[in-house]
Each structure stands twice: as C-alpha cells, then as structure tokens.
Amino acid sequence: MEESIDSKVKAKCSDLEIKVTKLESDLDHAHETEVKMRSLVNQSRTQVNKLTTELEISQEELKKREHVSGGCFVCVLIIWFYLLKINI
C-alpha cells in the first residue's frame, strides 16, 4: 500500500514538474513577445513623430506660399489699378 501511495505521489510530482516546465516556457515566450511588441510600439512612435514633423513643415511651407501668393495678388491689383490710373 505504501508503494502505491509513493508511486502516486511520484506520478503527481512528475506531472507537476511537466506543468511547471510548460508554464516556464510559456512565460519565456510571453516575455519575448512583449519585448517584440515594445520594439514595434517604439518604432511606430518614432515614425509618427517623424510624420508629424514633416506635416508641420509642410503646413508651414503652405502658409508661406499662401502668404506670398496672397501678397503677389495684392501687388498685381496695385499695379493694375496704377496702370488703369495712368491710362485714364
């Protein structure tokens, strides 16, 4: 009877050792996945920051062009009125 209990305990211990090994393996895999995901998040943040900077620069350039083109339009109007005044 003692042998029966002893063999049952050994079998349970063996099963538990297998389960612990599996859990450790799963934990290692989860850690590796977490490291990869963090890296991808950092890469994404870097790309978003780069694109945001490019967008801000493009918006500034567009504002400058609008200002210049608006200024040119005013200059054209002034010259046009001046030429009209001379011709009249």
C-alpha distances in whole Angstrom, upper triangle without the diagonal:
4,5,5,6,8,10,11,12,14,15,17,18,20,21,23,24,26,27,28,30,32,33,34,36,37,39,41,42,43,45,47,48,49,51,53,53,55,57,58,59,61,63,64,65,67,69,69,71,73,74,75,77,79,79,81,83,84,85,87,89,90,91,93,94,95,97,99,100,101,103,104,105,107,109,110,111,113,115,115,117,119,120,121,123,125,126,127
4,5,5,6,8,10,10,12,14,15,16,18,20,21,22,24,26,26,28,30,31,32,34,36,37,39,40,41,43,45,46,47,49,51,52,53,55,57,57,59,61,62,63,65,67,68,69,71,72,73,75,77,78,79,82,83,83,85,87,88,89,92,93,94,95,97,98,99,101,103,104,105,107,108,110,112,113,114,116,117,119,120,122,123,124,126
4,5,5,6,8,10,10,12,14,15,16,18,20,21,22,24,25,27,28,30,31,33,34,36,37,39,40,41,43,45,46,48,49,50,52,54,55,56,58,60,61,62,64,65,66,68,70,71,72,74,76,77,78,80,81,82,84,86,87,88,91,92,92,94,96,97,98,100,102,103,104,106,107,108,111,112,113,115,116,118,119,121,122,123,125
4,5,5,6,9,10,10,12,14,15,16,18,20,21,23,24,26,27,28,30,32,33,34,36,37,39,40,42,43,45,47,48,49,51,53,54,55,57,58,59,61,63,64,65,67,69,70,71,73,74,75,77,79,80,81,83,85,85,87,89,90,91,93,95,95,96,99,100,101,103,105,106,107,109,110,111,113,115,116,117,119,121,121,123
4,5,5,6,9,10,10,12,14,15,16,18,20,21,22,24,26,27,28,30,31,32,34,36,37,38,40,42,43,45,46,47,49,51,52,53,55,57,57,59,61,62,63,65,67,68,69,71,73,73,75,77,78,79,81,83,83,85,87,88,89,91,93,94,94,97,98,99,101,103,104,105,107,108,109,111,113,114,115,117,119,120,121
4,5,5,6,9,10,10,12,14,15,16,18,20,21,22,24,25,27,28,30,31,33,35,36,37,39,40,41,43,45,46,47,49,51,52,53,55,56,58,60,61,62,64,66,67,68,70,71,72,74,76,77,78,80,82,82,84,86,87,88,90,92,93,94,96,97,98,100,102,103,104,106,108,108,110,112,113,114,116,118,119,120
4,5,5,6,9,10,10,12,14,15,16,18,20,21,23,24,25,27,28,30,31,33,34,36,37,39,40,42,44,45,46,48,49,51,52,54,55,57,58,60,61,63,64,65,67,69,70,71,73,75,76,77,79,80,81,83,85,86,87,89,91,91,92,95,96,97,99,101,102,103,105,106,107,109,111,112,113,115,117,118,119
4,5,5,6,9,10,10,12,14,15,16,18,20,21,22,24,26,27,28,30,32,33,34,36,37,38,41,42,43,45,47,48,49,51,52,53,55,57,58,59,61,63,64,65,67,68,69,71,73,74,75,77,79,79,81,83,84,85,87,89,89,90,93,94,95,97,98,99,101,103,104,105,107,109,110,111,113,115,115,117
4,5,5,6,8,10,10,12,14,15,16,18,20,21,22,24,25,26,28,30,31,32,34,36,37,39,40,41,43,45,46,47,49,51,52,53,55,56,57,59,61,62,63,65,67,67,69,71,72,73,75,77,78,79,81,82,83,85,87,88,89,91,92,93,95,97,98,99,101,103,103,105,107,108,109,111,113,114,115
4,5,5,6,9,10,10,12,14,15,16,18,20,21,22,24,25,27,29,30,31,33,34,36,37,39,40,42,43,45,46,48,49,51,52,54,55,56,58,60,61,62,64,66,67,68,70,71,72,74,76,77,78,80,82,82,84,86,87,88,90,92,93,94,96,97,99,101,102,103,105,106,108,109,111,112,113,115
4,5,5,6,9,10,11,12,14,15,17,18,20,21,23,24,26,27,28,30,32,33,34,36,38,39,40,42,43,45,47,48,49,51,53,54,55,57,59,60,61,63,64,65,67,69,70,71,73,75,75,77,79,80,81,83,85,85,86,89,90,91,93,95,96,97,99,100,101,103,105,106,107,109,111,112,113
4,5,5,6,9,10,10,12,14,15,16,18,20,21,22,24,26,27,28,30,31,32,34,36,37,38,40,42,43,45,46,47,49,51,52,53,55,57,58,59,61,62,63,65,67,68,69,71,72,73,75,77,78,79,81,83,83,84,86,88,89,91,92,93,95,97,98,99,101,103,104,105,107,109,109,111
4,5,5,6,9,10,10,12,14,15,16,18,20,21,22,24,25,27,28,30,31,33,35,36,37,39,40,41,43,45,46,47,49,51,52,53,55,56,57,59,61,62,63,65,67,68,70,71,72,74,76,77,78,80,81,82,83,85,87,88,90,91,93,94,96,97,98,100,102,103,104,106,108,109,110
4,5,5,6,9,10,11,12,14,15,17,18,20,21,23,24,26,27,29,30,32,33,35,36,38,39,40,42,44,45,46,48,50,51,52,54,55,57,59,60,61,63,65,66,67,69,70,71,73,75,76,77,79,81,81,83,85,86,87,89,91,92,93,95,96,97,99,101,102,103,105,107,108,109
4,5,5,6,9,10,11,12,14,15,16,18,20,21,22,24,26,27,28,30,32,33,34,36,37,39,41,42,43,45,47,48,49,51,52,53,55,57,58,59,61,63,64,65,67,68,69,71,73,74,75,77,79,79,80,83,84,85,87,88,89,91,93,94,95,97,99,100,101,103,105,105,107
4,5,5,6,8,10,10,12,14,15,16,18,20,21,22,24,25,26,28,30,31,32,34,36,37,39,40,41,43,45,46,47,49,51,52,53,55,56,57,59,61,62,63,65,67,67,69,71,72,73,75,77,77,79,81,82,83,85,87,88,89,91,93,93,95,97,98,99,101,103,104,105
4,5,5,6,9,10,10,12,14,15,16,18,20,21,23,24,25,27,29,30,31,33,35,36,37,39,40,42,44,45,46,48,50,51,52,54,55,56,58,60,61,62,64,66,67,68,70,71,72,74,76,77,78,80,82,82,84,86,87,89,90,92,93,95,96,97,99,101,102,103,105
4,5,5,6,9,10,11,12,14,15,17,18,20,21,23,24,26,27,28,30,32,33,34,36,38,39,40,42,43,45,47,48,49,51,53,54,55,57,59,59,61,63,64,65,67,69,70,71,73,74,75,76,79,80,81,83,84,85,87,89,90,91,93,95,96,97,99,101,101,103
4,5,5,6,9,10,10,12,14,15,16,18,20,21,22,24,26,26,28,30,31,32,34,36,37,38,40,42,43,44,46,47,48,51,52,53,54,57,57,58,61,62,63,65,67,68,69,71,72,73,74,76,78,79,80,82,83,85,87,88,89,91,92,94,95,97,98,99,101
4,5,5,6,9,10,10,12,14,15,16,18,20,21,22,24,25,27,29,30,31,33,35,36,37,39,40,41,43,45,46,47,49,51,52,53,55,56,57,59,61,62,63,65,67,68,69,71,72,73,75,77,78,79,81,82,84,86,87,88,90,91,93,94,96,97,98,100
4,5,5,6,9,10,11,12,14,15,17,18,20,21,23,24,26,27,29,30,32,33,35,36,38,39,40,42,44,45,46,48,50,51,52,54,55,57,59,60,61,63,65,66,67,69,70,71,72,74,76,77,79,80,81,83,85,86,87,89,91,92,93,95,97,98,99
4,5,5,6,9,10,11,12,14,15,16,18,20,21,22,24,26,27,28,30,32,33,34,36,37,39,40,42,43,44,46,48,49,51,52,53,55,57,58,59,61,63,64,65,67,68,69,70,72,74,75,77,78,79,81,83,84,85,87,89,90,91,93,94,95,97
4,5,5,6,9,10,10,12,14,15,16,18,20,21,22,24,25,26,28,30,31,32,34,36,37,38,40,41,42,45,46,47,49,51,52,53,55,56,57,59,61,62,63,65,67,67,68,71,72,73,75,77,78,79,81,82,83,85,87,88,89,91,93,94,95
4,5,5,6,9,10,10,12,14,15,17,19,20,21,23,24,26,27,29,30,31,33,35,36,37,39,41,42,43,45,46,48,50,51,52,54,55,56,58,60,61,62,64,66,67,68,70,71,72,74,76,77,78,80,82,83,84,86,87,89,90,92,93,95
4,5,5,6,9,10,11,12,14,15,17,18,20,21,23,24,26,27,29,30,32,33,35,36,38,39,40,42,44,45,47,48,49,51,53,54,55,57,59,60,61,63,64,65,67,69,70,71,73,74,75,77,79,80,81,83,85,86,87,89,91,92,93
4,5,5,6,9,10,10,12,14,15,16,18,20,21,22,24,26,27,28,30,31,32,34,36,37,38,40,42,43,44,46,47,48,51,52,53,54,57,58,59,60,62,63,64,66,68,69,70,72,73,75,77,78,79,81,82,84,85,87,88,89,91
4,5,5,6,9,10,10,12,14,15,16,18,20,21,22,24,25,27,29,30,31,33,35,36,37,39,40,41,43,45,46,47,49,51,52,53,55,56,57,59,61,62,63,65,66,67,69,71,72,73,75,77,78,80,81,82,84,86,87,88,90
4,5,5,6,9,10,11,13,14,15,17,19,20,21,23,24,26,27,29,30,32,33,35,36,38,39,40,42,44,45,46,48,50,51,52,54,55,57,58,60,61,62,64,66,67,69,70,71,73,75,76,77,79,80,82,83,85,86,87,89
4,5,5,6,9,10,11,12,14,15,17,18,20,21,22,24,26,27,28,30,32,33,34,36,38,39,40,42,43,45,47,48,49,51,53,54,55,57,58,59,60,62,64,65,67,68,69,71,73,74,75,77,79,80,81,83,84,85,87
4,5,5,6,9,10,10,12,14,15,16,18,20,21,22,24,25,26,28,30,31,32,34,36,37,38,40,41,42,45,46,47,49,51,52,53,55,56,57,58,60,62,63,65,66,67,69,71,72,73,75,77,78,79,81,83,84,85
4,5,5,6,9,10,11,12,14,15,17,18,20,21,23,24,26,27,29,30,31,33,35,36,37,39,40,42,43,45,46,48,49,51,52,54,55,56,58,59,61,62,64,65,67,68,70,71,72,74,76,77,78,80,82,83,84
4,5,5,6,9,10,11,13,14,15,17,18,20,21,23,24,26,27,29,30,32,33,35,36,38,39,40,42,44,45,47,48,49,51,53,54,55,56,58,60,61,63,64,65,67,69,70,71,73,74,76,77,79,80,81,83
4,5,5,6,9,10,11,12,14,15,16,18,20,21,22,24,26,27,28,30,31,32,34,36,37,38,40,42,43,44,46,47,49,50,52,53,54,56,58,59,61,62,63,65,67,68,69,71,72,73,75,77,78,79,81
4,5,5,6,9,10,10,12,14,15,16,18,20,21,22,24,25,26,28,30,31,33,35,36,37,39,40,41,43,45,46,47,49,51,52,53,55,56,57,59,61,62,63,65,67,67,69,71,72,73,75,77,78,80
4,5,5,6,9,10,11,12,14,15,17,18,20,21,23,24,26,27,29,30,32,33,35,36,38,39,40,42,44,45,46,48,49,51,52,54,55,56,58,60,61,63,64,65,67,69,70,71,73,74,76,77,79
4,5,5,6,9,10,11,12,14,15,17,18,20,21,22,24,26,27,28,30,32,33,34,36,37,39,40,42,43,44,46,48,49,50,52,53,55,57,58,59,61,63,64,65,67,68,69,71,73,74,75,77
4,5,5,6,9,10,10,12,14,15,16,18,20,21,22,24,26,26,28,30,31,32,34,36,37,38,40,41,42,44,46,47,48,50,52,53,54,56,57,59,61,62,63,65,66,67,69,71,72,73,75
4,5,5,6,9,10,10,12,14,15,16,18,20,21,23,24,25,27,29,30,31,33,35,36,37,39,40,41,43,45,46,47,49,50,52,53,55,56,58,59,61,62,64,65,67,68,70,71,72,74
4,5,5,6,9,10,11,12,14,15,17,18,20,21,23,24,26,27,29,30,32,33,34,36,38,39,40,42,43,45,46,48,49,50,52,54,55,57,58,59,61,63,64,65,67,68,70,71,73
4,5,5,6,9,10,10,12,14,15,16,18,20,21,22,24,26,27,28,30,31,32,34,36,37,38,40,42,42,44,46,47,48,50,52,53,54,56,57,58,60,62,63,65,66,68,69,71
4,5,5,6,9,10,10,12,14,15,16,18,20,21,22,24,25,26,28,30,31,32,34,36,37,38,40,41,42,44,46,47,49,50,51,53,55,56,57,59,61,62,63,65,67,68,69
4,5,5,6,9,10,11,12,14,15,17,18,20,21,23,24,26,27,29,30,31,33,35,36,37,39,40,41,43,45,46,48,49,50,52,54,55,56,58,59,61,62,64,65,67,68
4,5,5,6,9,10,11,12,14,15,17,18,20,21,22,24,26,27,28,30,32,33,34,36,37,38,40,42,43,44,46,48,49,51,52,53,55,57,58,59,61,62,64,65,67
4,5,5,6,9,10,10,12,14,15,16,18,20,21,22,24,25,26,28,30,31,32,34,36,37,38,40,41,42,44,46,47,48,50,52,53,54,56,57,59,60,62,63,65
4,5,5,6,9,10,10,12,14,15,16,18,20,21,22,24,25,27,29,30,31,33,34,36,37,38,40,41,43,44,46,47,49,50,52,53,55,56,58,59,61,62,64
4,5,5,6,9,10,11,12,14,15,17,18,20,21,23,24,26,27,29,30,32,33,34,36,37,39,40,42,43,45,46,48,49,50,52,54,55,56,58,60,61,63
4,5,5,6,8,10,10,12,14,15,16,18,20,21,22,24,26,27,28,30,31,32,34,36,37,38,40,41,43,44,46,47,48,50,52,53,54,56,58,59,61
4,5,5,6,9,10,10,12,14,15,16,18,20,21,22,24,25,26,28,30,31,32,34,35,37,38,40,41,43,44,46,47,49,50,51,53,55,56,57,59
4,6,5,6,9,10,11,12,14,15,17,18,20,21,23,24,26,27,29,30,31,33,34,36,37,39,40,42,43,45,46,48,49,50,52,54,55,56,58
4,5,5,6,9,10,11,12,14,15,17,18,20,21,23,24,26,27,28,30,31,33,34,36,37,39,40,42,43,44,46,48,49,50,52,53,55,57
4,5,5,6,9,10,10,12,14,15,16,18,20,21,22,24,25,26,28,30,31,32,34,35,37,38,40,41,42,44,46,47,48,50,52,53,54
4,5,5,6,9,10,10,12,14,15,16,18,20,21,22,24,25,26,28,30,31,33,34,36,37,39,40,41,43,45,46,47,49,51,52,53
4,5,5,6,9,10,11,12,14,15,17,18,20,21,22,24,25,27,28,30,31,33,34,36,37,39,40,42,43,45,46,48,49,51,52
4,5,5,6,9,10,10,12,14,15,16,18,20,21,22,24,25,26,28,30,31,32,34,36,37,38,40,41,43,44,46,47,49,50
4,5,5,6,9,10,10,12,14,15,16,18,20,21,22,24,25,26,28,30,31,32,34,36,37,38,40,41,43,44,46,47,49
4,5,5,6,9,10,11,12,14,15,16,18,20,21,22,24,25,27,28,30,31,33,34,36,37,39,40,42,43,45,46,48
4,5,5,6,9,10,11,12,14,15,16,18,20,21,22,24,26,27,28,30,31,33,34,36,37,38,40,42,43,44,46
4,5,5,6,9,10,10,12,14,15,16,18,20,21,22,24,25,26,28,30,31,32,34,36,37,38,40,41,43,44
4,5,5,6,9,10,10,12,14,15,16,18,20,21,22,24,25,27,28,30,31,33,34,36,37,39,40,41,43
4,5,5,6,9,10,10,12,14,15,16,18,20,21,22,24,26,27,28,30,31,33,34,36,37,39,40,42
4,5,5,6,9,10,10,12,14,15,16,18,20,21,22,24,25,26,28,30,31,32,34,36,37,38,40
4,5,5,6,8,10,10,12,14,15,16,18,19,21,22,24,25,26,28,30,31,32,34,36,37,38
4,5,5,6,8,10,10,12,14,15,16,18,20,21,22,24,25,27,28,30,31,33,34,36,37
4,5,5,6,8,10,10,12,14,15,16,18,20,21,22,24,26,27,28,30,31,33,34,36
4,5,5,6,8,10,10,12,14,15,16,18,20,21,22,24,25,26,28,30,31,32,34
4,5,5,6,8,10,10,12,14,15,16,18,20,21,22,24,25,27,28,30,31,33
4,6,5,6,8,10,10,12,14,15,16,18,20,21,22,24,26,27,28,30,31
4,5,5,6,9,10,10,12,14,15,16,18,20,21,22,24,25,27,28,30
4,5,5,6,9,10,10,12,14,15,16,18,20,21,22,24,25,27,28
4,5,5,6,9,10,11,12,14,15,17,18,20,21,23,24,26,27
4,5,5,6,9,10,11,12,14,15,16,18,20,21,23,24,26
4,5,5,6,9,10,10,12,14,15,16,18,20,21,22,24
4,5,5,6,9,10,10,12,14,15,16,18,20,21,22
4,5,5,6,9,10,11,12,14,15,16,18,20,21
4,5,5,6,8,10,10,12,14,15,16,18,20
4,5,5,6,9,10,10,12,14,15,16,18
4,5,5,6,8,10,10,12,14,15,16
4,5,5,6,9,10,10,12,14,15
4,5,5,6,8,10,10,12,14
4,5,5,6,9,10,11,12
4,5,5,6,9,10,10
4,5,5,6,9,10
4,5,5,6,9
4,5,5,6
4,6,5
4,6
4
